[in-house]
Amino acid sequence: MTSYATSTARSDLSELRRLKSLLPPELKSWVTIEAATGCQSAASHL
């Protein structure tokens, strides 16, 4: 069974990739998307 944190992280990554695809070509090289190990939610750091 997939945990909520894992599925949320997966959807966040796909959203980041989607947003990167909307950038103009000259800016795409500025953006790197990496999956973090540990899968802690960003909200837990707020």
DSSP file (Angstrom, degrees, kcal/mol; ACC not computed):
  #  RESIDUE AA STRUCTURE BP1 BP2  ACC     N-H-->O    O-->H-N    N-H-->O    O-->H-N    TCO  KAPPA ALPHA  PHI   PSI    X-CA   Y-CA   Z-CA
    1    1 A M              0   0    0      0, 0.0     2,-0.4     0, 0.0     0, 0.0   0.000 360.0 360.0 360.0 135.5    0.0    0.0    0.0
    2    2 A T        -     0   0    0      1,-0.1     2,-0.1     2,-0.0     0, 0.0  -0.637 360.0-127.5 -83.1 132.5    1.3    3.4   -0.9
    3    3 A S     >  -     0   0    0     -2,-0.4     4,-2.4     1,-0.1     5,-0.2  -0.357  18.0-116.5 -75.9 159.4    1.6    5.9    1.9
    4    4 A Y  H  > S+     0   0    0      1,-0.2     4,-2.5     2,-0.2     5,-0.2   0.903 116.0  52.9 -60.3 -42.1    0.1    9.4    1.7
    5    5 A A  H  > S+     0   0    0      1,-0.2     4,-2.5     2,-0.2    -1,-0.2   0.896 109.7  48.3 -63.0 -40.2    3.5   11.0    1.9
    6    6 A T  H  > S+     0   0    0      2,-0.2     4,-2.2     1,-0.2    -1,-0.2   0.931 113.8  45.0 -67.2 -45.1    4.8    8.9   -1.0
    7    7 A S  H  X S+     0   0    0     -4,-2.4     4,-2.2     2,-0.2    -2,-0.2   0.868 114.0  50.4 -68.1 -34.7    1.9    9.6   -3.2
    8    8 A T  H  X S+     0   0    0     -4,-2.5     4,-2.5    -5,-0.2    -2,-0.2   0.922 110.7  48.9 -66.9 -43.7    2.0   13.3   -2.3
    9    9 A A  H  X S+     0   0    0     -4,-2.5     4,-2.3     1,-0.2    -2,-0.2   0.896 111.1  51.1 -62.0 -40.0    5.7   13.5   -3.1
   10   10 A R  H  X S+     0   0    0     -4,-2.2     4,-2.1     2,-0.2    -1,-0.2   0.913 111.8  45.9 -64.0 -43.5    5.1   11.7   -6.4
   11   11 A S  H  X S+     0   0    0     -4,-2.2     4,-2.0     2,-0.2    -2,-0.2   0.864 111.4  53.2 -68.9 -34.8    2.3   14.2   -7.4
   12   12 A D  H  X S+     0   0    0     -4,-2.5     4,-2.3     2,-0.2    -2,-0.2   0.913 109.1  49.3 -64.0 -42.1    4.5   17.1   -6.3
   13   13 A L  H  X S+     0   0    0     -4,-2.3     4,-2.4     1,-0.2    -2,-0.2   0.911 110.8  49.0 -64.0 -42.4    7.3   15.9   -8.6
   14   14 A S  H  X S+     0   0    0     -4,-2.1     4,-2.1     1,-0.2    -1,-0.2   0.870 110.8  51.1 -66.7 -34.4    5.0   15.5  -11.5
   15   15 A E  H  X S+     0   0    0     -4,-2.0     4,-2.5     2,-0.2    -1,-0.2   0.898 109.9  49.8 -67.4 -40.1    3.7   19.0  -10.9
   16   16 A L  H  X S+     0   0    0     -4,-2.3     4,-2.4     2,-0.2    -2,-0.2   0.908 110.9  49.3 -64.4 -41.2    7.2   20.4  -10.8
   17   17 A R  H  X S+     0   0    0     -4,-2.4     4,-1.9     2,-0.2    -2,-0.2   0.895 110.7  50.9 -63.8 -39.2    8.0   18.6  -14.1
   18   18 A R  H  X S+     0   0    0     -4,-2.1     4,-0.7     2,-0.2    -2,-0.2   0.924 111.0  47.7 -63.5 -44.4    4.9   20.0  -15.6
   19   19 A L  H >< S+     0   0    0     -4,-2.5     3,-0.9     1,-0.2     4,-0.5   0.891 109.2  53.9 -64.5 -38.8    5.8   23.5  -14.5
   20   20 A K  H >< S+     0   0    0     -4,-2.4     3,-1.4     1,-0.2    -1,-0.2   0.884 102.5  58.0 -61.7 -37.9    9.3   23.1  -15.9
   21   21 A S  H 3< S+     0   0    0     -4,-1.9    -1,-0.2     1,-0.3    -2,-0.2   0.732 100.2  58.8 -66.1 -19.9    7.9   22.1  -19.2
   22   22 A L  T << S+     0   0    0     -3,-0.9    -1,-0.3    -4,-0.7    -2,-0.2   0.618  86.2 100.0 -82.8 -13.0    6.1   25.5  -19.4
   23   23 A L  S <  S-     0   0    0     -3,-1.4     5,-0.1    -4,-0.5    -3,-0.0  -0.364  86.2-100.4 -71.3 151.7    9.3   27.4  -19.1
   24   24 A P    >>  -     0   0    0      0, 0.0     3,-2.1     0, 0.0     4,-1.1  -0.412  39.3-107.3 -66.0 151.5   10.9   28.9  -22.2
   25   25 A P  H 3> S+     0   0    0      0, 0.0     4,-0.7     0, 0.0     3,-0.3   0.814 116.9  59.5 -52.9 -35.9   13.8   26.8  -23.5
   26   26 A E  H 34 S+     0   0    0      1,-0.2     4,-0.0     2,-0.1    -3,-0.0   0.702 109.9  43.3 -69.9 -16.8   16.5   29.2  -22.3
   27   27 A L  H X4 S+     0   0    0     -3,-2.1     3,-1.7     1,-0.1     4,-0.4   0.641  92.3  80.6 -99.6 -17.4   15.3   28.9  -18.7
   28   28 A K  H >< S+     0   0    0     -4,-1.1     3,-1.3    -3,-0.3    -2,-0.1   0.844  86.7  59.4 -59.8 -34.1   14.8   25.1  -18.5
   29   29 A S  T 3< S+     0   0    0     -4,-0.7    -1,-0.3     1,-0.3    -2,-0.1   0.680  97.4  62.2 -69.9 -14.8   18.6   24.5  -18.0
   30   30 A W  T <  S+     0   0    0     -3,-1.7     2,-0.5    -4,-0.0    -1,-0.3   0.644  94.3  75.0 -80.4 -15.3   18.4   26.6  -14.8
   31   31 A V    <   -     0   0    0     -3,-1.3     2,-0.4    -4,-0.4    -1,-0.0  -0.859  55.2-178.8-109.6 129.3   15.9   24.2  -13.2
   32   32 A T        -     0   0    0     -2,-0.5     2,-0.5     2,-0.0    -3,-0.0  -0.993   9.5-160.6-123.6 131.6   16.8   20.8  -11.7
   33   33 A I        +     0   0    0     -2,-0.4     2,-0.4     2,-0.0    -2,-0.0  -0.957  17.2 170.2-115.3 121.0   14.2   18.6  -10.2
   34   34 A E        -     0   0    0     -2,-0.5     2,-0.5     0, 0.0    -2,-0.0  -0.974  34.4-121.7-129.5 142.9   15.4   15.8   -7.9
   35   35 A A        -     0   0    0     -2,-0.4     2,-0.2     1,-0.0   -25,-0.0  -0.712  32.3-133.4 -80.0 130.1   13.5   13.5   -5.6
   36   36 A A    >   -     0   0    0     -2,-0.5     3,-0.6     4,-0.1     2,-0.2  -0.593  15.2-122.3 -82.7 144.9   14.7   13.9   -2.0
   37   37 A T  T 3  S+     0   0    0     -2,-0.2     3,-0.3     1,-0.2    -1,-0.0  -0.594  95.2  38.8 -82.1 150.7   15.5   10.9    0.1
   38   38 A G  T 3  S-     0   0    0     -2,-0.2    -1,-0.2     1,-0.2    -2,-0.0   0.009  93.5-131.4  98.4 -28.7   13.6   10.5    3.3
   39   39 A C    <   +     0   0    0     -3,-0.6     2,-0.3     1,-0.2    -1,-0.2   0.841  40.9 169.5  49.6  44.6   10.3   11.8    1.8
   40   40 A Q        -     0   0    0     -3,-0.3    -1,-0.2     1,-0.1     2,-0.1  -0.688  39.1-110.0 -82.5 141.2    9.5   14.3    4.5
   41   41 A S    >   -     0   0    0     -2,-0.3     3,-1.1     1,-0.1     4,-0.3  -0.433  13.8-133.2 -69.0 140.8    6.7   16.7    3.6
   42   42 A A  G >  S+     0   0    0      1,-0.2     3,-1.7     2,-0.2     4,-0.3   0.827 105.5  65.7 -62.9 -30.1    7.8   20.3    3.0
   43   43 A A  G >  S+     0   0    0      1,-0.3     3,-1.2     2,-0.2    -1,-0.2   0.777  89.2  65.3 -64.1 -25.5    4.9   21.3    5.3
   44   44 A S  G <  S+     0   0    0     -3,-1.1    -1,-0.3     1,-0.2    -2,-0.2   0.668  98.3  55.0 -72.0 -13.5    6.6   19.7    8.2
   45   45 A H  G <         0   0    0     -3,-1.7    -1,-0.2    -4,-0.3    -2,-0.2   0.473 360.0 360.0 -95.4  -3.0    9.4   22.3    7.9
   46   46 A L    <         0   0    0     -3,-1.2    -1,-0.2    -4,-0.3    -2,-0.1   0.479 360.0 360.0 -82.0 360.0    7.0   25.3    8.2
